[in-house]
Amino acid sequence: MTTDQLISYFKTPKKVAEFFNISPEAFYQWQKRPQKLIPKDRAIEAAFRTNSELAFDETLYQNKENHN
C-alpha cells in the first residue's frame, strides 16, 4: 500500500496520521520510502480497519528492501 493510496482515501496527511495514531511527520517519512510503500504491518492494519476498502497487496512487499 502506498502513501498515494492513503491520500486518495483519507484526502489529507493529517487524517492519515490520525487514523494510524502517528505524527504527520511520521507519515511524511513514509513518503520517502522506496515506491512510497507504507510499512507492511500498517498496510495490513489499514486493510483490516477499512474492511478492505484499502486493499493489502502482498506482492508489493515481496522485495526484501520493502519489508517493515
Summary of the structure (lengths in Angstrom):
residues: 68
radius of gyration: 10.9
end to end distance: 12.1
largest distance: 29.6
contacts: 174
relative contact order: 0.20
helix: 65%
strand: 3%
